[in-house]
């Protein structure tokens, strides 16, 4: 009888242990812009999450992916749902800057680490105590604006016109290019704005052309970045045209067509990884990701790379966080935040070396200048 009781007790213990293990799954909540004006950015991100493994450090990972339609309100709603209903251990998203900025309070108030796939430095502004919980994978505007200004100076640009989104992304880029241009001795002579969904920017472009700058920077992301560029071509603008890293995707090339020829922009090195020297450590990581992505989904996009870099950061942080807490608990979420802040990870866009004052952690290794030549990306050496 004692033996039977012992066996029953053992069976019960095993059952409880298995149940506990099942409850210990890691939940990663993702909100991205797979539809709406930023769809050309969000779709490759969504595709990338479909490629990711179902386990990290031997623990099952649930990638819960929602679409926010490029809408700030929906991004916040998704973030709240993922935290309150799905009990996620980490929040990922969104695709664009306005959505990500709106999500910061949600993540911080819940004590849930967040990794944004949008670029603006404000998302991880160290002067905002709530960004203690927030990290991001794209290169900050300041890093890329400096690369543009250096290239402009080398090409003899003295005057600059700017047209960008009338939102946080465009405002951030205007501020950064003004700073970088001043350092390079370049004068900004015209500034214009437009909305992501505007079908025409004729009025703004006419003002830019009348100012006759040596170069024009378009502060936009995704296919809406083609709207002013095509209008500039139609109006016969002959100066140099620059774009931001927000257009480094195949859909932009398709929409801008021949009007994109000669365009210069900064990009993450993964976009032209084949043209990098073999000594560059990023080349191998980018090749592994892009080979897998293009086999299933077709042409690469740097935005898919931002999603994959999120995975690489989590793959490095989760094993250490598991030593300090169990998934689904505040202890695990806090430990995961702490480990992300210690990141030293070679990824597709650069080498992430984060610390308490820098929750992006990328340096000059995360940028190259590229030129559009007949619908292809060419590394500018």
ChimeraX attribute file (.defattr): number of C-alpha atoms within 10 A of each C-alpha:
attribute: neighborCount
match mode: 1-to-1
recipient: residues
	/A:1	6
	/A:2	7
	/A:3	8
	/A:4	9
	/A:5	10
	/A:6	11
	/A:7	12
	/A:8	12
	/A:9	12
	/A:10	12
	/A:11	12
	/A:12	12
	/A:13	12
	/A:14	12
	/A:15	12
	/A:16	12
	/A:17	12
	/A:18	12
	/A:19	11
	/A:20	11
	/A:21	14
	/A:22	12
	/A:23	12
	/A:24	16
	/A:25	18
	/A:26	24
	/A:27	21
	/A:28	21
	/A:29	24
	/A:30	29
	/A:31	30
	/A:32	32
	/A:33	29
	/A:34	22
	/A:35	16
	/A:36	15
	/A:37	20
	/A:38	22
	/A:39	21
	/A:40	23
	/A:41	32
	/A:42	30
	/A:43	19
	/A:44	26
	/A:45	27
	/A:46	22
	/A:47	16
	/A:48	23
	/A:49	18
	/A:50	14
	/A:51	14
	/A:52	14
	/A:53	12
	/A:54	13
	/A:55	13
	/A:56	17
	/A:57	13
	/A:58	8
	/A:59	17
	/A:60	16
	/A:61	17
	/A:62	15
	/A:63	18
	/A:64	16
	/A:65	18
	/A:66	21
	/A:67	22
	/A:68	26
	/A:69	19
	/A:70	24
	/A:71	19
	/A:72	20
	/A:73	15
	/A:74	18
	/A:75	29
	/A:76	23
	/A:77	14
	/A:78	22
	/A:79	30
	/A:80	18
	/A:81	15
	/A:82	23
	/A:83	21
	/A:84	11
	/A:85	9
	/A:86	15
	/A:87	18
	/A:88	27
	/A:89	26
	/A:90	25
	/A:91	25
	/A:92	29
	/A:93	30
	/A:94	34
	/A:95	30
	/A:96	26
	/A:97	24
	/A:98	20
	/A:99	26
	/A:100	30
	/A:101	23
	/A:102	17
	/A:103	27
	/A:104	25
	/A:105	16
	/A:106	19
	/A:107	25
	/A:108	17
	/A:109	10
	/A:110	14
	/A:111	20
	/A:112	23
	/A:113	25
	/A:114	30
	/A:115	30
	/A:116	32
	/A:117	31
	/A:118	26
	/A:119	26
	/A:120	26
	/A:121	22
	/A:122	18
	/A:123	28
	/A:124	26
	/A:125	17
	/A:126	16
	/A:127	10
	/A:128	10
	/A:129	11
	/A:130	18
	/A:131	21
	/A:132	24
	/A:133	27
	/A:134	29
	/A:135	26
	/A:136	27
	/A:137	26
	/A:138	29
	/A:139	27
	/A:140	25
	/A:141	23
	/A:142	19
	/A:143	18
	/A:144	25
	/A:145	24
	/A:146	20
	/A:147	20
	/A:148	24
	/A:149	22
	/A:150	15
	/A:151	19
	/A:152	22
	/A:153	14
	/A:154	10
	/A:155	12
	/A:156	11
	/A:157	22
	/A:158	17
	/A:159	19
	/A:160	26
	/A:161	23
	/A:162	26
	/A:163	25
	/A:164	26
	/A:165	24
	/A:166	15
	/A:167	15
	/A:168	16
	/A:169	23
	/A:170	25
	/A:171	15
	/A:172	21
	/A:173	28
	/A:174	25
	/A:175	13
	/A:176	19
	/A:177	25
	/A:178	18
	/A:179	16
	/A:180	21
	/A:181	23
	/A:182	13
	/A:183	13
	/A:184	18
	/A:185	13
	/A:186	21
	/A:187	17
	/A:188	19
	/A:189	16
	/A:190	19
	/A:191	17
	/A:192	20
	/A:193	20
	/A:194	21
	/A:195	16
	/A:196	21
	/A:197	13
	/A:198	11
	/A:199	11
	/A:200	14
	/A:201	19
	/A:202	15
	/A:203	10
	/A:204	19
	/A:205	23
	/A:206	15
	/A:207	14
	/A:208	22
	/A:209	18
	/A:210	10
	/A:211	15
	/A:212	18
	/A:213	22
	/A:214	21
	/A:215	21
	/A:216	27
	/A:217	24
	/A:218	27
	/A:219	27
	/A:220	28
	/A:221	26
	/A:222	25
	/A:223	25
	/A:224	23
	/A:225	23
	/A:226	24
	/A:227	21
	/A:228	22
	/A:229	25
	/A:230	18
	/A:231	19
	/A:232	23
	/A:233	14
	/A:234	12
	/A:235	13
	/A:236	9
	/A:237	21
	/A:238	13
	/A:239	15
	/A:240	17
	/A:241	23
	/A:242	23
	/A:243	25
	/A:244	23
	/A:245	29
	/A:246	26
	/A:247	27
	/A:248	25
	/A:249	23
	/A:250	20
	/A:251	18
	/A:252	21
	/A:253	22
	/A:254	13
	/A:255	17
	/A:256	19
	/A:257	14
	/A:258	15
	/A:259	19
	/A:260	25
	/A:261	16
	/A:262	17
	/A:263	17
	/A:264	26
	/A:265	28
	/A:266	28
	/A:267	28
	/A:268	26
	/A:269	25
	/A:270	28
	/A:271	24
	/A:272	21
	/A:273	21
	/A:274	14
	/A:275	14
	/A:276	16
	/A:277	10
	/A:278	11
	/A:279	8
	/A:280	13
	/A:281	16
	/A:282	22
	/A:283	23
	/A:284	18
	/A:285	19
	/A:286	24
	/A:287	16
	/A:288	11
	/A:289	20
	/A:290	26
	/A:291	13
	/A:292	14
	/A:293	21
	/A:294	12
	/A:295	10
	/A:296	13
	/A:297	13
	/A:298	13
	/A:299	14
	/A:300	22
	/A:301	23
	/A:302	27
	/A:303	31
	/A:304	25
	/A:305	27
	/A:306	27
	/A:307	29
	/A:308	24
	/A:309	27
	/A:310	22
	/A:311	20
	/A:312	17
	/A:313	21
	/A:314	20
	/A:315	15
	/A:316	19
	/A:317	24
	/A:318	22
	/A:319	16
	/A:320	17
	/A:321	22
	/A:322	17
	/A:323	10
	/A:324	14
	/A:325	16
	/A:326	19
	/A:327	23
	/A:328	18
	/A:329	13
	/A:330	15
	/A:331	16
	/A:332	23
	/A:333	26
	/A:334	18
	/A:335	21
	/A:336	28
	/A:337	25
	/A:338	19
	/A:339	21
	/A:340	29
	/A:341	25
	/A:342	18
	/A:343	21
	/A:344	17
	/A:345	19
	/A:346	19
	/A:347	26
	/A:348	30
	/A:349	30
	/A:350	28
	/A:351	21
	/A:352	25
	/A:353	18
	/A:354	19
	/A:355	16
	/A:356	11
	/A:357	13
	/A:358	18
	/A:359	27
	/A:360	26
	/A:361	24
	/A:362	20
	/A:363	14
	/A:364	14
	/A:365	15
	/A:366	24
	/A:367	21
	/A:368	23
	/A:369	21
	/A:370	24
	/A:371	21
	/A:372	18
	/A:373	14
	/A:374	14
	/A:375	18
	/A:376	14
	/A:377	21
	/A:378	17
	/A:379	20
	/A:380	13
	/A:381	8
